[in-house]
Amino acid sequence: MYIPFSTIKRCSSRGREDQTVVANLDGTILCSRSSFPYFALVAFETGGILRLLFLLVVAPLAGFLHYFISESVGIQVLIFASMAGAKVSDIESVARAVLPRFYAEDLHPETWRVVSASRRRYVVTANPTIMVEPFLKGYLGVDAVVGTEIEIHNGRATGFVRQPGVLVGKKKAAVLRDMLDNSIHIGLGATSSDYPYMKLCKEAYIVPHHTKVEPMSRDRLPRPIVFHDGRFVQRPTPLRALIVVLWIPVGFLLACLRLAAIKLLPMPCLYFVLHALGIRITVKGTPPPPPEKSTGQSGVLFACSHRALLDPIFLSISLGRPVAAVTYSVSRIPEILSPIKTTPLSGNREQDAVMIKKLLEKGDLVICPEGTTCREPILLRFSSLFAGISDQIVPVAVENKMTMFHGTTVRGWKGMDSFFFFMNPSPAYEVTFLQKLPQEFTCTGGKSSHDVANHIQKLIASTLSYECTNFTRKDKYLAVTGNDGTVKMAKPHIDLKNNSRC
């Protein structure tokens, strides 16, 4: 087929600092030309497995309409299947907390080379603006997004779109002509439906479709993605989404079996039982022996990095004995299912310090000083609360791996975190016990509690090859939910560089 434009590799990125660039999203800014994975994420996160199943059922129809009848009608079917009846606030939450990570892992390097060199950046897309705008503006620095506007009634999406309808072909060109008044320097597109607006540009380039193109590294983003949410580990292509739908009933039964084993069986045998049930547990280092009650010796305080709610449980399994844990917040279901004693912190430092001392008098204790989990290879700021209570501190580096579902959530129901982790076909935990902190590095040796906490954070980060940061639980909730629980924040911004410590 004849292509009336040059390919993007012929486009120089030099001297573009004062120019305007307009680019399509699917197939141009993103490597993939299919928007199905992102609609699947919205469907699952707002409506669960049944909505995802409905989207999978209508996807063949949407594909047929898209390629053989009308691109506009095909997109409309996907919008209806994934959004009809969903709360607009839920869609916005998914767009802010879930979609950016998946968009960032699919960025086309050649397109970004040109777009990043331009001063003014505009994106046109047939996808709903509500889905793509948080990522494009928040992480790529796009000035404006021209997309399809969904119809809303009583705070819920109707599944239909507002005029002028789904933005494809000449509709994109008409909107851009009114917006930019023919002042577009560079136009980037991928398919023939992009040609009408590309003809408005002084220069126009095609992004050819290559299945082997390597997406751009997330490290090159103007703003890094530190915190994100959502249950899916991998981008849900149609095949992966189908596998998930078929796996969930089996996975839920497997999760119940694994949880029952952890709850009912003796701790010393759990390592071998869980291994037989497909859970890989790797223990490194030399864990300390249990305290001798006859000597009146206080217990060891395990300061543990925090990757999931199950961290203290897998630490106990690695030790072969139950170890009590203090938690910052935990829902009722995980507390009931837990094979170890869990005690919630009150938030009052003096009261919590007294409680931790009493628990240490009874035996060993696990605490996660970060206060919340993080999925990226970083450590949040360690609370200094634990550092001044005991000089018997053992740092523990914990890391887990999942292939299908994340076992943590901010937006969703935390009571299902354990189930989702154990629904993975073969999840893995690695627990590394470091050497007990020498007395000269404790508060007893003259160090402040903040110095002790920072030192332990650096030890664990070095073991895991993570980065230390000053981020806190509040920062995470600001980034993922847009508020800290009380105050709404319209555009939370977190700078990784200014929060680095190691």
Disulfide bonds with the S-S distance in Angstrom:
Cys468-Cys502 1.89
